[in-house]
């Protein structure tokens, strides 16, 4: 299951691509796409998450409204 979490204090969102029953692995590699977007990969090279900074500018407000608050 995909899970979106949002931290309004720092205006950052994280899209986790791991099933809810899997313990969240730590990223082995983080690739910066641009100043506001980073991709996290596990040790096998699989995409496990996407971090979006300046989320209120980059994501649709409805997504952030429904996101889990962290």
C-alpha positions in Angstrom: 0.0 0.0 0.0 1.2 3.5 -0.8 1.2 5.9 2.1 1.6 9.6 1.9 2.7 11.5 5.1 3.0 15.2 5.5 4.9 17.4 8.0 3.4 20.9 7.8 6.0 22.4 10.0 8.7 21.8 7.4 6.4 21.6 4.4 7.6 18.1 3.5 5.8 15.1 2.2 7.0 11.5 2.0 5.4 8.9 -0.3 6.2 5.4 1.0 6.0 2.7 -1.6 6.2 -0.3 0.9 3.3 -2.5 1.9 2.0 -1.6 5.3 2.9 -5.1 6.7 6.6 -4.6 5.7 8.9 -2.9 8.2 10.0 0.3 6.5 13.6 -0.4 5.3 16.1 2.4 5.6 17.3 3.9 2.3 20.5 2.5 1.0 20.7 5.2 -1.7 19.1 8.6 -2.0 19.1 10.2 -5.4 18.3 13.9 -5.6 16.1 14.7 -8.6 16.1 18.5 -8.0 16.2 20.8 -5.0 12.8 19.6 -3.7 12.6 16.0 -4.7 14.6 13.0 -3.6 14.2 9.3 -4.4 15.0 6.6 -1.8 16.1 3.1 -3.0 16.7 0.0 -0.9 19.8 -2.2 -1.0 18.4 -4.1 -4.0 17.9 -0.9 -6.0 14.1 -0.8 -5.6 12.3 2.5 -5.2 11.0 2.6 -1.6 10.0 6.3 -1.2 9.8 9.8 -2.6 10.5 12.9 -0.5 8.9 16.2 -1.7 10.0 19.4 -0.1 7.9 22.6 -0.6 5.0 20.1 -0.7 2.3 22.7 -0.6 3.7 24.2 -3.8 4.3 20.9 -5.6 1.4 18.7 -4.6 -2.3 19.0 -5.0 -3.9 20.3 -1.8 -6.4 17.4 -1.6 -3.4 15.0 -1.4 -2.0 16.8 1.5 -5.3 17.1 3.3 -5.7 13.3 3.2 -2.1 12.6 4.1 -1.1 11.1 7.4 0.3 14.0 9.6 3.7 13.4 11.1 
